[in-house]
Amino acid sequence: MRIQRISLSKQKKQDQEVDLSLLEPLLKKYKGKKGNLIPILQGTQNLYNFLPQAAILKISEETEHKLSDIYGVATFYAQFRLNPVGKNIIKVCHGTACHVQDAKQITTAIKEHLKIEDGQTTEDGIFTLESVACLGCCSLAPVMMIADETFGKLTGKSAVKIIREIKKKENN
């Protein structure tokens, strides 16, 4: 997982937007249960679409988990995000088959088109770009996934065309 530092002003804005009362049923459900940290973090991410710092602090206060343990789990597993993500997460496969088929040029074309780096979100909040190890679609290499839809046999040009079409739908 890529970890980026969040400026304090950005973090304060995120914390102001977080309704911590949403955590109460989740914390109540798992209170005192052994092995509850991962399900609590998964539930928290389902609520907010990432793990806000304010929510992590609340989890630490309400459970017996140390902040260091919570952050250790959250940064170890790729499923957890410490930063907000876009409405559409673009996952570009860089596994062996996709790498051989030049997945790097797809990522480069998307980065140039969206004007973001890997792991970043566009200013309008529509897209987040992520390079992933494997999407399990080797016969379609090179491949990317946006939401639950898989796109294969891509070129940089075709990948950007797909992104333009999605953005057009978002703006309508």
PyMOL commands that place a pseudoatom at each C-alpha (Angstrom):
pseudoatom trace, name=CA, resn=MET, resi=1, chain=A, elem=C, hetatm=0, pos=[0.000, 0.000, 0.000]
pseudoatom trace, name=CA, resn=ARG, resi=2, chain=A, elem=C, hetatm=0, pos=[1.244, 3.441, -0.831]
pseudoatom trace, name=CA, resn=ILE, resi=3, chain=A, elem=C, hetatm=0, pos=[1.173, 5.806, 2.121]
pseudoatom trace, name=CA, resn=GLN, resi=4, chain=A, elem=C, hetatm=0, pos=[1.115, 9.527, 1.581]
pseudoatom trace, name=CA, resn=ARG, resi=5, chain=A, elem=C, hetatm=0, pos=[1.444, 12.204, 4.171]
pseudoatom trace, name=CA, resn=ILE, resi=6, chain=A, elem=C, hetatm=0, pos=[-1.652, 14.313, 4.650]
pseudoatom trace, name=CA, resn=SER, resi=7, chain=A, elem=C, hetatm=0, pos=[-1.236, 17.985, 5.410]
pseudoatom trace, name=CA, resn=LEU, resi=8, chain=A, elem=C, hetatm=0, pos=[-2.726, 19.056, 8.723]
pseudoatom trace, name=CA, resn=SER, resi=9, chain=A, elem=C, hetatm=0, pos=[-5.206, 21.422, 7.084]
pseudoatom trace, name=CA, resn=LYS, resi=10, chain=A, elem=C, hetatm=0, pos=[-6.438, 18.645, 4.795]
pseudoatom trace, name=CA, resn=GLN, resi=11, chain=A, elem=C, hetatm=0, pos=[-6.675, 16.216, 7.736]
pseudoatom trace, name=CA, resn=LYS, resi=12, chain=A, elem=C, hetatm=0, pos=[-8.629, 18.728, 9.841]
pseudoatom trace, name=CA, resn=LYS, resi=13, chain=A, elem=C, hetatm=0, pos=[-11.094, 19.201, 6.966]
pseudoatom trace, name=CA, resn=GLN, resi=14, chain=A, elem=C, hetatm=0, pos=[-11.535, 15.434, 6.654]
pseudoatom trace, name=CA, resn=ASP, resi=15, chain=A, elem=C, hetatm=0, pos=[-12.064, 15.059, 10.403]
pseudoatom trace, name=CA, resn=GLN, resi=16, chain=A, elem=C, hetatm=0, pos=[-14.714, 17.784, 10.411]
pseudoatom trace, name=CA, resn=GLU, resi=17, chain=A, elem=C, hetatm=0, pos=[-16.654, 15.880, 7.760]
pseudoatom trace, name=CA, resn=VAL, resi=18, chain=A, elem=C, hetatm=0, pos=[-16.617, 12.572, 9.671]
pseudoatom trace, name=CA, resn=ASP, resi=19, chain=A, elem=C, hetatm=0, pos=[-19.737, 11.665, 11.634]
pseudoatom trace, name=CA, resn=LEU, resi=20, chain=A, elem=C, hetatm=0, pos=[-18.290, 9.452, 14.372]
pseudoatom trace, name=CA, resn=SER, resi=21, chain=A, elem=C, hetatm=0, pos=[-21.752, 8.463, 15.592]
pseudoatom trace, name=CA, resn=LEU, resi=22, chain=A, elem=C, hetatm=0, pos=[-21.908, 6.121, 12.587]
pseudoatom trace, name=CA, resn=LEU, resi=23, chain=A, elem=C, hetatm=0, pos=[-19.247, 3.993, 14.298]
pseudoatom trace, name=CA, resn=GLU, resi=24, chain=A, elem=C, hetatm=0, pos=[-21.343, 3.269, 17.392]
pseudoatom trace, name=CA, resn=PRO, resi=25, chain=A, elem=C, hetatm=0, pos=[-23.275, 0.207, 16.069]
pseudoatom trace, name=CA, resn=LEU, resi=26, chain=A, elem=C, hetatm=0, pos=[-20.084, -1.259, 14.634]
pseudoatom trace, name=CA, resn=LEU, resi=27, chain=A, elem=C, hetatm=0, pos=[-18.135, -0.817, 17.859]
pseudoatom trace, name=CA, resn=LYS, resi=28, chain=A, elem=C, hetatm=0, pos=[-21.022, -2.226, 19.877]
pseudoatom trace, name=CA, resn=LYS, resi=29, chain=A, elem=C, hetatm=0, pos=[-21.245, -5.283, 17.585]
pseudoatom trace, name=CA, resn=TYR, resi=30, chain=A, elem=C, hetatm=0, pos=[-17.565, -6.187, 18.038]
pseudoatom trace, name=CA, resn=LYS, resi=31, chain=A, elem=C, hetatm=0, pos=[-17.006, -4.964, 21.607]
pseudoatom trace, name=CA, resn=GLY, resi=32, chain=A, elem=C, hetatm=0, pos=[-14.986, -7.500, 23.597]
pseudoatom trace, name=CA, resn=LYS, resi=33, chain=A, elem=C, hetatm=0, pos=[-14.768, -10.017, 20.756]
pseudoatom trace, name=CA, resn=LYS, resi=34, chain=A, elem=C, hetatm=0, pos=[-11.408, -11.614, 20.082]
pseudoatom trace, name=CA, resn=GLY, resi=35, chain=A, elem=C, hetatm=0, pos=[-9.922, -10.764, 16.688]
pseudoatom trace, name=CA, resn=ASN, resi=36, chain=A, elem=C, hetatm=0, pos=[-12.193, -7.753, 16.247]
pseudoatom trace, name=CA, resn=LEU, resi=37, chain=A, elem=C, hetatm=0, pos=[-9.717, -5.247, 14.805]
pseudoatom trace, name=CA, resn=ILE, resi=38, chain=A, elem=C, hetatm=0, pos=[-9.880, -6.230, 11.122]
pseudoatom trace, name=CA, resn=PRO, resi=39, chain=A, elem=C, hetatm=0, pos=[-13.699, -6.437, 11.031]
pseudoatom trace, name=CA, resn=ILE, resi=40, chain=A, elem=C, hetatm=0, pos=[-13.909, -3.062, 12.793]
pseudoatom trace, name=CA, resn=LEU, resi=41, chain=A, elem=C, hetatm=0, pos=[-11.509, -1.504, 10.276]
pseudoatom trace, name=CA, resn=GLN, resi=42, chain=A, elem=C, hetatm=0, pos=[-13.380, -3.097, 7.366]
pseudoatom trace, name=CA, resn=GLY, resi=43, chain=A, elem=C, hetatm=0, pos=[-16.689, -1.783, 8.695]
pseudoatom trace, name=CA, resn=THR, resi=44, chain=A, elem=C, hetatm=0, pos=[-15.192, 1.660, 9.256]
pseudoatom trace, name=CA, resn=GLN, resi=45, chain=A, elem=C, hetatm=0, pos=[-13.863, 1.772, 5.712]
pseudoatom trace, name=CA, resn=ASN, resi=46, chain=A, elem=C, hetatm=0, pos=[-17.278, 0.698, 4.407]
pseudoatom trace, name=CA, resn=LEU, resi=47, chain=A, elem=C, hetatm=0, pos=[-18.818, 3.641, 6.260]
pseudoatom trace, name=CA, resn=TYR, resi=48, chain=A, elem=C, hetatm=0, pos=[-16.374, 6.347, 5.166]
pseudoatom trace, name=CA, resn=ASN, resi=49, chain=A, elem=C, hetatm=0, pos=[-14.691, 4.798, 2.092]
pseudoatom trace, name=CA, resn=PHE, resi=50, chain=A, elem=C, hetatm=0, pos=[-11.333, 5.165, 3.899]
pseudoatom trace, name=CA, resn=LEU, resi=51, chain=A, elem=C, hetatm=0, pos=[-10.046, 5.141, 7.482]
pseudoatom trace, name=CA, resn=PRO, resi=52, chain=A, elem=C, hetatm=0, pos=[-10.251, 8.711, 8.798]
pseudoatom trace, name=CA, resn=GLN, resi=53, chain=A, elem=C, hetatm=0, pos=[-7.821, 9.641, 11.560]
pseudoatom trace, name=CA, resn=ALA, resi=54, chain=A, elem=C, hetatm=0, pos=[-10.709, 10.681, 13.839]
pseudoatom trace, name=CA, resn=ALA, resi=55, chain=A, elem=C, hetatm=0, pos=[-12.311, 7.260, 13.405]
pseudoatom trace, name=CA, resn=ILE, resi=56, chain=A, elem=C, hetatm=0, pos=[-9.036, 5.486, 14.178]
pseudoatom trace, name=CA, resn=LEU, resi=57, chain=A, elem=C, hetatm=0, pos=[-8.675, 7.530, 17.371]
pseudoatom trace, name=CA, resn=LYS, resi=58, chain=A, elem=C, hetatm=0, pos=[-12.252, 6.636, 18.373]
pseudoatom trace, name=CA, resn=ILE, resi=59, chain=A, elem=C, hetatm=0, pos=[-11.625, 2.948, 17.696]
pseudoatom trace, name=CA, resn=SER, resi=60, chain=A, elem=C, hetatm=0, pos=[-8.538, 3.093, 19.891]
pseudoatom trace, name=CA, resn=GLU, resi=61, chain=A, elem=C, hetatm=0, pos=[-10.472, 4.834, 22.686]
pseudoatom trace, name=CA, resn=GLU, resi=62, chain=A, elem=C, hetatm=0, pos=[-13.447, 2.463, 22.539]
pseudoatom trace, name=CA, resn=THR, resi=63, chain=A, elem=C, hetatm=0, pos=[-11.484, -0.783, 22.193]
pseudoatom trace, name=CA, resn=GLU, resi=64, chain=A, elem=C, hetatm=0, pos=[-8.343, -2.014, 23.864]
pseudoatom trace, name=CA, resn=HIS, resi=65, chain=A, elem=C, hetatm=0, pos=[-6.281, -1.602, 20.689]
pseudoatom trace, name=CA, resn=LYS, resi=66, chain=A, elem=C, hetatm=0, pos=[-3.264, 0.698, 20.749]
pseudoatom trace, name=CA, resn=LEU, resi=67, chain=A, elem=C, hetatm=0, pos=[-2.968, 3.297, 17.987]
pseudoatom trace, name=CA, resn=SER, resi=68, chain=A, elem=C, hetatm=0, pos=[0.278, 1.686, 16.855]
pseudoatom trace, name=CA, resn=ASP, resi=69, chain=A, elem=C, hetatm=0, pos=[-1.476, -1.682, 16.463]
pseudoatom trace, name=CA, resn=ILE, resi=70, chain=A, elem=C, hetatm=0, pos=[-4.346, -0.140, 14.501]
pseudoatom trace, name=CA, resn=TYR, resi=71, chain=A, elem=C, hetatm=0, pos=[-1.990, 1.703, 12.156]
pseudoatom trace, name=CA, resn=GLY, resi=72, chain=A, elem=C, hetatm=0, pos=[0.155, -1.436, 11.855]
pseudoatom trace, name=CA, resn=VAL, resi=73, chain=A, elem=C, hetatm=0, pos=[-2.820, -3.432, 10.579]
pseudoatom trace, name=CA, resn=ALA, resi=74, chain=A, elem=C, hetatm=0, pos=[-4.159, -0.583, 8.429]
pseudoatom trace, name=CA, resn=THR, resi=75, chain=A, elem=C, hetatm=0, pos=[-0.837, -0.100, 6.660]
pseudoatom trace, name=CA, resn=PHE, resi=76, chain=A, elem=C, hetatm=0, pos=[-0.005, -3.808, 6.332]
pseudoatom trace, name=CA, resn=TYR, resi=77, chain=A, elem=C, hetatm=0, pos=[-3.131, -4.856, 4.445]
pseudoatom trace, name=CA, resn=ALA, resi=78, chain=A, elem=C, hetatm=0, pos=[-3.635, -3.390, 0.973]
pseudoatom trace, name=CA, resn=GLN, resi=79, chain=A, elem=C, hetatm=0, pos=[-7.428, -3.375, 1.442]
pseudoatom trace, name=CA, resn=PHE, resi=80, chain=A, elem=C, hetatm=0, pos=[-7.247, -0.441, 3.861]
pseudoatom trace, name=CA, resn=ARG, resi=81, chain=A, elem=C, hetatm=0, pos=[-6.920, 3.191, 2.804]
pseudoatom trace, name=CA, resn=LEU, resi=82, chain=A, elem=C, hetatm=0, pos=[-5.819, 6.068, 5.015]
pseudoatom trace, name=CA, resn=ASN, resi=83, chain=A, elem=C, hetatm=0, pos=[-6.735, 8.700, 2.443]
pseudoatom trace, name=CA, resn=PRO, resi=84, chain=A, elem=C, hetatm=0, pos=[-10.022, 9.428, 0.703]
pseudoatom trace, name=CA, resn=VAL, resi=85, chain=A, elem=C, hetatm=0, pos=[-10.333, 7.919, -2.758]
pseudoatom trace, name=CA, resn=GLY, resi=86, chain=A, elem=C, hetatm=0, pos=[-12.180, 8.955, -5.869]
pseudoatom trace, name=CA, resn=LYS, resi=87, chain=A, elem=C, hetatm=0, pos=[-15.600, 7.729, -6.855]
pseudoatom trace, name=CA, resn=ASN, resi=88, chain=A, elem=C, hetatm=0, pos=[-13.951, 5.464, -9.443]
pseudoatom trace, name=CA, resn=ILE, resi=89, chain=A, elem=C, hetatm=0, pos=[-10.785, 3.580, -8.544]
pseudoatom trace, name=CA, resn=ILE, resi=90, chain=A, elem=C, hetatm=0, pos=[-8.739, 2.725, -11.616]
pseudoatom trace, name=CA, resn=LYS, resi=91, chain=A, elem=C, hetatm=0, pos=[-6.660, -0.385, -10.939]
pseudoatom trace, name=CA, resn=VAL, resi=92, chain=A, elem=C, hetatm=0, pos=[-4.020, -1.028, -13.566]
pseudoatom trace, name=CA, resn=CYS, resi=93, chain=A, elem=C, hetatm=0, pos=[-2.561, -4.517, -13.434]
pseudoatom trace, name=CA, resn=HIS, resi=94, chain=A, elem=C, hetatm=0, pos=[1.226, -4.768, -13.398]
pseudoatom trace, name=CA, resn=GLY, resi=95, chain=A, elem=C, hetatm=0, pos=[1.431, -8.542, -12.929]
pseudoatom trace, name=CA, resn=THR, resi=96, chain=A, elem=C, hetatm=0, pos=[3.754, -10.574, -15.121]
pseudoatom trace, name=CA, resn=ALA, resi=97, chain=A, elem=C, hetatm=0, pos=[1.439, -10.987, -18.130]
pseudoatom trace, name=CA, resn=CYS, resi=98, chain=A, elem=C, hetatm=0, pos=[0.418, -7.319, -18.089]
pseudoatom trace, name=CA, resn=HIS, resi=99, chain=A, elem=C, hetatm=0, pos=[3.995, -6.179, -17.508]
pseudoatom trace, name=CA, resn=VAL, resi=100, chain=A, elem=C, hetatm=0, pos=[5.152, -8.144, -20.560]
pseudoatom trace, name=CA, resn=GLN, resi=101, chain=A, elem=C, hetatm=0, pos=[2.326, -6.548, -22.571]
pseudoatom trace, name=CA, resn=ASP, resi=102, chain=A, elem=C, hetatm=0, pos=[3.557, -3.065, -21.497]
pseudoatom trace, name=CA, resn=ALA, resi=103, chain=A, elem=C, hetatm=0, pos=[1.113, -2.112, -18.736]
pseudoatom trace, name=CA, resn=LYS, resi=104, chain=A, elem=C, hetatm=0, pos=[3.529, 0.704, -17.891]
pseudoatom trace, name=CA, resn=GLN, resi=105, chain=A, elem=C, hetatm=0, pos=[2.444, 2.639, -20.999]
pseudoatom trace, name=CA, resn=ILE, resi=106, chain=A, elem=C, hetatm=0, pos=[-1.185, 2.368, -19.880]
pseudoatom trace, name=CA, resn=THR, resi=107, chain=A, elem=C, hetatm=0, pos=[-0.365, 3.777, -16.451]
pseudoatom trace, name=CA, resn=THR, resi=108, chain=A, elem=C, hetatm=0, pos=[1.724, 6.531, -18.039]
pseudoatom trace, name=CA, resn=ALA, resi=109, chain=A, elem=C, hetatm=0, pos=[-1.098, 7.510, -20.429]
pseudoatom trace, name=CA, resn=ILE, resi=110, chain=A, elem=C, hetatm=0, pos=[-3.620, 7.628, -17.571]
pseudoatom trace, name=CA, resn=LYS, resi=111, chain=A, elem=C, hetatm=0, pos=[-1.274, 9.656, -15.349]
pseudoatom trace, name=CA, resn=GLU, resi=112, chain=A, elem=C, hetatm=0, pos=[-0.720, 12.173, -18.123]
pseudoatom trace, name=CA, resn=HIS, resi=113, chain=A, elem=C, hetatm=0, pos=[-4.420, 12.397, -18.974]
pseudoatom trace, name=CA, resn=LEU, resi=114, chain=A, elem=C, hetatm=0, pos=[-5.648, 12.775, -15.387]
pseudoatom trace, name=CA, resn=LYS, resi=115, chain=A, elem=C, hetatm=0, pos=[-2.612, 14.784, -14.244]
pseudoatom trace, name=CA, resn=ILE, resi=116, chain=A, elem=C, hetatm=0, pos=[-2.109, 12.617, -11.149]
pseudoatom trace, name=CA, resn=GLU, resi=117, chain=A, elem=C, hetatm=0, pos=[0.486, 10.162, -9.933]
pseudoatom trace, name=CA, resn=ASP, resi=118, chain=A, elem=C, hetatm=0, pos=[-0.053, 6.555, -8.919]
pseudoatom trace, name=CA, resn=GLY, resi=119, chain=A, elem=C, hetatm=0, pos=[-2.004, 6.470, -5.656]
pseudoatom trace, name=CA, resn=GLN, resi=120, chain=A, elem=C, hetatm=0, pos=[-3.438, 9.966, -6.103]
pseudoatom trace, name=CA, resn=THR, resi=121, chain=A, elem=C, hetatm=0, pos=[-6.970, 11.205, -6.656]
pseudoatom trace, name=CA, resn=THR, resi=122, chain=A, elem=C, hetatm=0, pos=[-8.076, 13.786, -9.215]
pseudoatom trace, name=CA, resn=GLU, resi=123, chain=A, elem=C, hetatm=0, pos=[-9.058, 17.186, -7.836]
pseudoatom trace, name=CA, resn=ASP, resi=124, chain=A, elem=C, hetatm=0, pos=[-12.692, 16.633, -8.837]
pseudoatom trace, name=CA, resn=GLY, resi=125, chain=A, elem=C, hetatm=0, pos=[-12.740, 13.407, -6.785]
pseudoatom trace, name=CA, resn=ILE, resi=126, chain=A, elem=C, hetatm=0, pos=[-13.871, 11.269, -9.720]
pseudoatom trace, name=CA, resn=PHE, resi=127, chain=A, elem=C, hetatm=0, pos=[-10.779, 9.046, -10.171]
pseudoatom trace, name=CA, resn=THR, resi=128, chain=A, elem=C, hetatm=0, pos=[-8.055, 7.443, -8.068]
pseudoatom trace, name=CA, resn=LEU, resi=129, chain=A, elem=C, hetatm=0, pos=[-5.229, 5.624, -9.846]
pseudoatom trace, name=CA, resn=GLU, resi=130, chain=A, elem=C, hetatm=0, pos=[-3.698, 2.479, -8.349]
pseudoatom trace, name=CA, resn=SER, resi=131, chain=A, elem=C, hetatm=0, pos=[-1.122, 0.093, -9.749]
pseudoatom trace, name=CA, resn=VAL, resi=132, chain=A, elem=C, hetatm=0, pos=[-1.830, -3.425, -8.511]
pseudoatom trace, name=CA, resn=ALA, resi=133, chain=A, elem=C, hetatm=0, pos=[0.161, -6.645, -8.585]
pseudoatom trace, name=CA, resn=CYS, resi=134, chain=A, elem=C, hetatm=0, pos=[-2.432, -8.802, -10.344]
pseudoatom trace, name=CA, resn=LEU, resi=135, chain=A, elem=C, hetatm=0, pos=[-6.115, -8.701, -11.261]
pseudoatom trace, name=CA, resn=GLY, resi=136, chain=A, elem=C, hetatm=0, pos=[-6.234, -12.351, -12.321]
pseudoatom trace, name=CA, resn=CYS, resi=137, chain=A, elem=C, hetatm=0, pos=[-7.175, -11.610, -15.924]
pseudoatom trace, name=CA, resn=CYS, resi=138, chain=A, elem=C, hetatm=0, pos=[-3.924, -12.655, -17.562]
pseudoatom trace, name=CA, resn=SER, resi=139, chain=A, elem=C, hetatm=0, pos=[-5.526, -13.738, -20.842]
pseudoatom trace, name=CA, resn=LEU, resi=140, chain=A, elem=C, hetatm=0, pos=[-6.793, -10.156, -21.301]
pseudoatom trace, name=CA, resn=ALA, resi=141, chain=A, elem=C, hetatm=0, pos=[-3.399, -8.511, -20.676]
pseudoatom trace, name=CA, resn=PRO, resi=142, chain=A, elem=C, hetatm=0, pos=[-2.815, -5.655, -20.355]
pseudoatom trace, name=CA, resn=VAL, resi=143, chain=A, elem=C, hetatm=0, pos=[-5.846, -4.985, -18.186]
pseudoatom trace, name=CA, resn=MET, resi=144, chain=A, elem=C, hetatm=0, pos=[-7.386, -2.397, -15.891]
pseudoatom trace, name=CA, resn=MET, resi=145, chain=A, elem=C, hetatm=0, pos=[-10.401, -2.493, -13.642]
pseudoatom trace, name=CA, resn=ILE, resi=146, chain=A, elem=C, hetatm=0, pos=[-12.685, 0.430, -12.825]
pseudoatom trace, name=CA, resn=ALA, resi=147, chain=A, elem=C, hetatm=0, pos=[-15.241, -0.302, -10.114]
pseudoatom trace, name=CA, resn=ASP, resi=148, chain=A, elem=C, hetatm=0, pos=[-16.360, -3.876, -10.921]
pseudoatom trace, name=CA, resn=GLU, resi=149, chain=A, elem=C, hetatm=0, pos=[-15.757, -3.654, -14.660]
pseudoatom trace, name=CA, resn=THR, resi=150, chain=A, elem=C, hetatm=0, pos=[-12.673, -5.147, -16.291]
pseudoatom trace, name=CA, resn=PHE, resi=151, chain=A, elem=C, hetatm=0, pos=[-11.161, -3.777, -19.497]
pseudoatom trace, name=CA, resn=GLY, resi=152, chain=A, elem=C, hetatm=0, pos=[-8.613, -5.864, -21.407]
pseudoatom trace, name=CA, resn=LYS, resi=153, chain=A, elem=C, hetatm=0, pos=[-6.302, -5.842, -24.410]
pseudoatom trace, name=CA, resn=LEU, resi=154, chain=A, elem=C, hetatm=0, pos=[-5.679, -2.158, -23.703]
pseudoatom trace, name=CA, resn=THR, resi=155, chain=A, elem=C, hetatm=0, pos=[-3.420, 0.447, -25.160]
pseudoatom trace, name=CA, resn=GLY, resi=156, chain=A, elem=C, hetatm=0, pos=[-2.728, 3.804, -23.561]
pseudoatom trace, name=CA, resn=LYS, resi=157, chain=A, elem=C, hetatm=0, pos=[-5.109, 5.401, -26.034]
pseudoatom trace, name=CA, resn=SER, resi=158, chain=A, elem=C, hetatm=0, pos=[-7.966, 2.948, -25.389]
pseudoatom trace, name=CA, resn=ALA, resi=159, chain=A, elem=C, hetatm=0, pos=[-7.546, 3.266, -21.607]
pseudoatom trace, name=CA, resn=VAL, resi=160, chain=A, elem=C, hetatm=0, pos=[-7.818, 7.060, -21.805]
pseudoatom trace, name=CA, resn=LYS, resi=161, chain=A, elem=C, hetatm=0, pos=[-10.873, 6.741, -24.069]
pseudoatom trace, name=CA, resn=ILE, resi=162, chain=A, elem=C, hetatm=0, pos=[-12.621, 4.586, -21.432]
pseudoatom trace, name=CA, resn=ILE, resi=163, chain=A, elem=C, hetatm=0, pos=[-11.795, 7.130, -18.736]
pseudoatom trace, name=CA, resn=ARG, resi=164, chain=A, elem=C, hetatm=0, pos=[-13.139, 9.976, -20.890]
pseudoatom trace, name=CA, resn=GLU, resi=165, chain=A, elem=C, hetatm=0, pos=[-16.422, 8.080, -21.365]
pseudoatom trace, name=CA, resn=ILE, resi=166, chain=A, elem=C, hetatm=0, pos=[-16.780, 7.505, -17.627]
pseudoatom trace, name=CA, resn=LYS, resi=167, chain=A, elem=C, hetatm=0, pos=[-16.044, 11.151, -16.891]
pseudoatom trace, name=CA, resn=LYS, resi=168, chain=A, elem=C, hetatm=0, pos=[-18.618, 12.231, -19.467]
pseudoatom trace, name=CA, resn=LYS, resi=169, chain=A, elem=C, hetatm=0, pos=[-21.254, 10.053, -17.709]
pseudoatom trace, name=CA, resn=GLU, resi=170, chain=A, elem=C, hetatm=0, pos=[-20.241, 11.511, -14.321]
pseudoatom trace, name=CA, resn=ASN, resi=171, chain=A, elem=C, hetatm=0, pos=[-20.682, 15.070, -15.582]
pseudoatom trace, name=CA, resn=ASN, resi=172, chain=A, elem=C, hetatm=0, pos=[-24.157, 14.451, -17.026]
for i in range(1, 172): cmd.bond("trace and resi %d" % i, "trace and resi %d" % (i + 1))
show_as sticks, trace
zoom trace
